[in-house]
Amino acid sequence: MAVPSNISLGNSLKSANRLAFYEGHKEIAKLMILVVFLFPLFGVYISGLLGAALGLLLSLLAYFLTPYISMKLSE
């Protein structure tokens, strides 16, 4: 499934579009794996449990919003 070039925020949150984006951009997918796993660990290291929760929130936001932001920047 190809990712549409004029993707909206709502469409970028759909699982099929996100999967297609990450399959088409393997390097970004590898980076997002690192971000999702390392941000909460850095949060624990910096400020304990609250930092872990904030790191988890930031990593999930990055995972879901990266396809939308990437498409908007490439326009």
C-alpha positions in Angstrom: 0.0 0.0 0.0 1.5 3.3 -1.1 1.4 6.3 1.3 -0.6 9.2 -0.3 1.6 12.3 -0.8 -1.0 14.6 0.6 -1.6 12.8 3.9 -3.7 14.5 6.5 -3.2 14.3 10.2 -6.2 12.0 10.6 -5.1 9.7 7.9 -1.5 9.5 9.3 -2.9 8.1 12.5 -4.5 5.2 10.7 -2.6 1.9 11.2 -2.5 1.0 7.5 -1.0 4.4 6.4 1.5 4.4 9.3 2.6 0.8 8.4 3.0 1.7 4.7 5.1 4.8 5.6 7.4 2.8 7.9 7.8 0.0 5.3 8.7 2.5 2.7 11.2 4.4 4.9 13.3 1.7 6.5 15.9 4.1 8.0 13.2 6.2 9.7 11.6 2.9 11.0 14.9 1.9 12.6 15.4 5.3 14.2 11.8 5.1 15.6 12.5 1.7 17.2 15.5 3.3 19.0 13.4 6.4 20.0 10.5 4.3 21.3 12.7 2.2 23.5 15.3 4.7 24.6 13.3 7.8 25.5 11.6 6.1 28.5 15.0 4.8 29.7 16.6 8.3 29.4 13.6 9.6 31.3 14.2 7.2 34.2 17.9 8.1 34.2 17.2 11.9 34.2 14.3 12.1 36.6 12.9 8.8 37.8 9.4 7.5 37.3 7.9 10.9 36.1 10.7 11.1 33.5 9.9 7.5 32.3 6.2 8.5 31.8 7.2 11.7 30.0 9.7 9.7 27.9 7.0 7.2 27.0 4.6 9.9 26.0 7.1 11.6 23.8 8.2 8.4 22.1 4.6 7.5 21.3 3.9 11.0 20.0 7.0 10.7 17.8 6.0 7.3 16.5 2.5 8.4 15.5 3.3 11.9 14.2 6.5 11.1 12.2 4.7 10.0 9.0 2.6 13.2 9.0 5.5 15.5 9.7 7.8 13.8 7.2 5.2 14.1 4.5 4.6 17.8 5.3 8.3 18.6 5.2 8.8 16.9 1.9 6.1 18.9 0.2 
